[in-house]
Amino acid sequence: MQLLLQGRGFQVRSFASPEALIADAKTNNPACLVTDYRMAECDGLEVLHRLRAAGWTGRAILVTAFYSPELLQRAMAHGFDAVLDKPCKDSALMHAVMGATMRDAGGEQASP
């Protein structure tokens, strides 16, 4: 995913832990988060919850190998903009990231 997004011109950062991501987001304010659902320390829903509690207002995409209608509903309730089933097609990831980054936090199309 990182190489695909970088190849399309996105600045991408990856992190070894949710704590490292949260600390970085406080200083760098990324426009979009792409996170896995299941991780060792916590799940992607908790990561977004913690980022929002820290004041981050960017867009978020959840990727998961455990897709279900219930998870989709929970993810949307937590504020995710999209949920992608793994393995996801490159085109689906690009569509989700481009859609998320082309909108501002209020849901309006960003100006070019």
C-alpha positions as CSV (number, residue, x, y, z in Angstrom):
1,M,0.0,0.0,0.0
2,Q,2.8,2.4,0.9
3,L,4.6,2.0,-2.4
4,L,1.4,2.3,-4.4
5,L,0.4,5.5,-2.7
6,Q,3.9,6.9,-2.9
7,G,4.0,6.0,-6.6
8,R,0.9,8.1,-7.1
9,G,2.4,11.1,-5.5
10,F,1.1,10.8,-1.9
11,Q,3.4,11.5,1.0
12,V,3.2,8.4,3.1
13,R,4.4,7.6,6.6
14,S,4.1,4.2,8.3
15,F,4.4,3.4,12.0
16,A,5.5,0.5,14.2
17,S,2.8,1.1,16.8
18,P,-0.5,3.0,17.3
19,E,1.3,5.1,19.9
20,A,3.9,6.3,17.4
21,L,1.2,7.2,14.9
22,I,-0.8,9.2,17.5
23,A,2.3,11.1,18.7
24,D,3.2,11.9,15.1
25,A,-0.4,12.9,14.1
26,K,-0.3,15.5,16.9
27,T,2.6,17.3,15.3
28,N,2.2,16.6,11.5
29,N,-1.6,16.6,11.1
30,P,-1.9,14.1,8.2
31,A,-4.8,14.6,5.8
32,C,-5.8,10.9,5.8
33,L,-5.2,7.8,7.9
34,V,-5.2,4.3,6.4
35,T,-5.2,1.7,9.2
36,D,-5.7,-2.0,9.6
37,Y,-8.6,-3.2,11.7
38,R,-6.7,-5.9,13.7
39,M,-3.3,-5.0,15.3
40,A,-1.5,-6.4,18.3
41,E,-1.9,-3.4,20.6
42,C,-5.5,-2.3,19.7
43,D,-7.8,-2.2,16.7
44,G,-8.2,0.4,14.0
45,L,-11.4,1.7,15.6
46,E,-9.5,2.4,18.9
47,V,-6.7,4.2,16.9
48,L,-9.2,6.5,15.3
49,H,-11.0,7.1,18.6
50,R,-7.7,8.1,20.2
51,L,-6.7,10.4,17.3
52,R,-10.1,12.1,17.5
53,A,-9.7,12.5,21.3
54,A,-6.3,14.2,20.6
55,G,-8.0,16.6,18.3
56,W,-7.2,15.1,14.9
57,T,-9.8,15.9,12.3
58,G,-8.5,14.2,9.1
59,R,-10.1,11.5,7.0
60,A,-9.8,7.8,7.8
61,I,-9.9,4.5,5.9
62,L,-10.1,1.1,7.5
63,V,-8.7,-2.0,5.8
64,T,-9.6,-5.5,7.1
65,A,-9.6,-9.1,6.3
66,F,-12.6,-9.5,8.7
67,Y,-15.2,-7.5,6.7
68,S,-18.8,-7.8,7.8
69,P,-21.9,-5.5,7.7
70,E,-21.6,-5.1,11.4
71,L,-17.9,-4.0,11.2
72,L,-18.9,-1.5,8.4
73,Q,-21.6,-0.1,10.6
74,R,-19.2,0.2,13.6
75,A,-16.5,1.8,11.5
76,M,-18.8,4.4,10.0
77,A,-20.1,5.2,13.5
78,H,-16.5,5.7,14.7
79,G,-16.0,8.2,11.8
80,F,-14.3,6.2,9.1
81,D,-14.9,7.4,5.6
82,A,-14.4,4.0,3.9
83,V,-13.9,0.3,4.8
84,L,-11.9,-1.9,2.4
85,D,-11.9,-5.7,2.4
86,K,-8.4,-7.3,2.2
87,P,-6.9,-8.0,-0.1
88,C,-8.1,-4.8,-1.7
89,K,-7.6,-3.9,-5.3
90,D,-5.1,-1.1,-6.0
91,S,-7.9,0.8,-7.7
92,A,-10.2,0.5,-4.6
93,L,-7.5,1.8,-2.3
94,M,-6.7,4.7,-4.7
95,H,-10.3,5.6,-5.1
96,A,-10.8,5.6,-1.3
97,V,-7.7,7.7,-0.6
98,M,-8.3,10.1,-3.4
99,G,-12.0,10.6,-2.4
100,A,-11.0,11.1,1.2
101,T,-8.2,13.6,0.5
102,M,-10.3,15.6,-2.0
103,R,-12.8,16.5,0.7
104,D,-12.2,18.8,3.6
105,A,-13.1,17.8,7.2
106,G,-16.6,19.3,6.7
107,G,-17.4,16.9,3.9
108,E,-17.2,19.5,1.1
109,Q,-15.0,19.2,-2.0
110,A,-11.7,20.9,-1.4
111,S,-10.7,23.7,-3.7
112,P,-8.1,22.7,-6.3
